[in-house]
Amino acid sequence: SHNWLMLNNEKPGLDNQNVRHAINSAIDKESVVTVAYNGMATPAVSQMPMNFEGATEENADTYDVEKAKEWLEKSGVDPSSIDFPIICSDDTKKRAAEVIQANLKDTLGINTTIESMDLATYMSVTAEGNYTASIGNYTSSDMVSFLVGVFHSKSINGSNKTRLNNPEVDALIDKASATIDATERDKVLQECISLINTLTPQVPLYQPVNFRAYNANLQGV
């Protein structure tokens, strides 16, 4: 499961790639993990989960306040013009949003609001694109399925909630899906993920860590 700040790439301000880089660079993922997940998660850098074959952090943003300010200046967008309500469907997401709210205000001068919403409504409005930002996640069993669900244009109005519509990304996902050789497929996946990291359609936050405790005498499991 990969958790992120979803950004609707069709909204004014967020349709600017440099603004998305600025937002991504301004958020302290370590603090998000501490506040939202009591430290029981791994801060995320790449747009993809790092526990699948083909994963890479190439071209991904890291937490860098000065770089965030540079990205925003480069964008030419007035931060006061960015309308930024963040939808949350539970308390964990709300705690993450509070850290994000403080980071964006302090570093970029972007004002955000936090809106609580029941899960069913949240799923509907984000799928339909009737939102600006939201704390969300996606769970998959392999990288290709993850890419198809989250970033392929055919998943717009479904699980592609950033509404990324990039023909080059689509072509690389389709190529990876059709590549049988594992080594060659990993190369295609890394090229695709590197491109998506460059496009920065959303802000990676964390991957949860699951802990399980067992009796030392437990056998046969």
C-alpha positions in Angstrom: 0.0 0.0 0.0 1.3 3.4 -1.1 -0.1 6.5 0.6 0.1 10.0 -0.9 -1.4 13.5 -1.2 -3.5 13.2 -4.3 -3.4 16.3 -6.5 -6.0 16.9 -9.2 -3.8 17.8 -12.1 -6.7 19.5 -13.9 -7.1 22.2 -11.2 -5.6 25.7 -11.7 -2.2 25.9 -10.1 -1.9 22.1 -9.7 -1.9 21.8 -13.5 1.6 23.4 -13.3 4.3 20.7 -13.0 6.6 23.1 -11.2 4.0 23.9 -8.5 3.6 20.1 -7.9 7.4 19.8 -7.5 7.3 22.8 -5.1 4.5 21.1 -3.0 6.3 17.8 -3.0 9.6 19.3 -1.9 8.0 21.4 0.8 6.5 18.5 2.8 8.5 16.8 5.5 7.5 13.1 5.1 9.3 12.1 8.3 7.1 14.4 10.3 4.0 13.1 8.5 5.0 9.5 9.5 5.6 10.5 13.1 2.4 12.4 13.5 0.0 10.3 11.4 1.4 6.9 11.9 3.3 7.0 15.1 6.5 6.2 13.2 5.1 2.9 12.0 5.6 3.6 8.3 8.4 4.3 5.8 8.6 7.8 4.3 8.0 7.6 0.5 10.1 9.4 -2.1 9.1 7.7 -5.4 5.7 7.9 -6.9 5.7 4.1 -6.7 6.0 1.6 -3.9 9.6 0.6 -3.5 9.0 -3.1 -2.6 8.2 -4.1 -6.2 10.5 -5.1 -9.1 11.3 -2.1 -11.3 11.0 0.5 -8.5 13.3 3.5 -8.7 13.7 6.9 -7.0 15.3 8.5 -10.0 14.1 12.0 -10.6 12.0 12.0 -7.4 11.9 15.0 -5.2 13.2 15.0 -1.6 12.4 17.3 1.3 14.2 20.6 0.5 12.7 23.9 1.7 14.9 26.1 -0.5 14.4 23.9 -3.6 10.6 24.1 -3.0 10.8 27.9 -3.0 12.8 27.7 -6.2 10.2 25.5 -7.9 7.4 27.8 -6.9 9.3 30.9 -8.2 10.0 29.0 -11.4 6.3 28.2 -11.9 5.3 31.9 -11.9 2.2 31.0 -10.0 1.0 33.2 -7.1 0.6 30.9 -4.1 -2.4 33.0 -2.9 -4.2 32.0 -6.1 -4.1 28.2 -5.4 -7.3 26.9 -3.9 -6.3 24.0 -1.7 -8.9 22.1 0.3 -7.6 18.6 1.4 -10.2 15.9 1.8 -9.6 13.3 4.5 -11.7 10.2 5.2 -10.3 9.2 8.6 -8.3 10.5 11.5 -4.9 9.2 10.3 -5.3 11.1 7.0 -6.4 14.1 8.9 -3.2 14.1 11.0 -1.2 13.8 7.9 -3.1 16.7 6.4 -2.3 18.9 9.4 1.4 18.4 8.9 1.1 19.2 5.2 -1.0 22.3 6.0 1.7 23.7 8.2 4.5 22.8 5.8 2.8 24.5 2.8 1.9 27.6 4.7 5.4 28.1 6.3 7.4 27.3 3.2 5.4 28.3 0.2 2.6 30.6 1.6 0.0 28.2 0.3 -3.1 28.2 2.5 -5.0 24.9 2.8 -8.1 23.8 4.5 -8.9 20.3 5.8 -12.3 18.7 5.0 -13.5 15.5 6.7 -15.7 13.2 4.5 -17.1 9.7 4.9 -15.3 7.1 2.8 -18.1 6.4 0.3 -18.4 10.1 -0.6 -14.7 10.5 -0.6 -14.3 7.6 -3.1 -17.0 9.1 -5.4 -15.8 12.7 -5.5 -12.1 11.8 -6.0 -12.9 9.3 -8.8 -15.1 11.9 -10.6 -12.5 14.6 -10.3 -14.7 16.8 -8.1 -11.9 17.7 -5.7 -8.6 19.6 -5.5 -6.5 17.5 -3.1 -7.0 14.5 -0.8 -5.0 12.0 1.3 -5.3 8.6 -0.4 -3.7 5.3 -1.2 -3.7 2.4 -3.5 -2.9 -1.3 -2.9 -1.6 -3.7 -5.5 0.3 -7.0 -5.8 2.7 -6.0 -8.6 4.1 -2.9 -10.2 2.3 -3.2 -13.6 -1.1 -3.4 -11.9 -0.2 -0.5 -9.7 0.8 1.6 -12.7 -2.3 0.7 -14.7 -4.6 1.5 -11.8 -3.0 4.8 -10.6 -1.5 6.4 -13.7 -2.9 5.0 -16.9 -5.3 7.4 -18.7 -7.8 4.5 -19.1 -8.2 4.6 -15.3 -9.4 8.2 -15.3 -12.8 8.5 -13.6 -11.7 5.4 -11.6 -8.6 4.8 -9.7 -6.4 7.4 -11.6 -7.5 10.2 -9.3 -4.8 12.6 -10.2 -6.3 12.4 -13.8 -2.8 12.1 -15.3 -3.2 11.8 -19.0 0.2 11.4 -20.6 0.6 9.3 -23.8 4.3 8.5 -23.1 3.4 7.1 -19.7 0.5 5.1 -21.2 2.8 3.7 -23.9 5.5 2.6 -21.3 2.9 1.0 -19.1 1.5 -0.9 -22.1 5.0 -1.9 -23.1 5.8 -3.2 -19.6 2.5 -5.2 -19.6 3.5 -6.9 -22.9 7.1 -7.6 -22.0 7.6 -11.2 -20.9 11.3 -11.1 -20.1 11.6 -10.0 -16.4 14.9 -8.1 -16.9 13.6 -6.2 -19.9 10.3 -5.5 -18.2 12.2 -4.0 -15.2 14.1 -1.7 -17.5 10.8 -0.4 -19.0 9.3 0.0 -15.6 12.2 2.0 -14.4 12.0 4.3 -17.4 8.3 4.7 -16.8 8.6 5.4 -13.1 11.5 7.8 -13.7 9.2 9.8 -16.1 6.3 9.8 -13.6 8.7 11.0 -10.8 9.6 13.9 -13.2 5.9 14.7 -13.8 5.1 14.5 -10.1 1.4 14.0 -10.4 1.0 13.6 -6.7 3.0 13.8 -3.4 4.2 10.5 -2.0 3.9 10.3 1.8 4.5 6.8 3.2 4.2 3.1 3.0 2.8 1.5 6.2 4.9 -1.1 8.1 2.9 -4.1 9.4 4.0 -5.6 12.7 3.0 -9.1 13.8 3.9 -10.8 17.1 4.1 -14.6 17.6 4.6 -17.0 20.5 8.1 -18.4 20.2 6.6 -21.9 20.3 4.2 -21.4 17.4 4.8 -24.0 14.7 3.3 -25.2 11.4 2.2 -21.8 10.1 
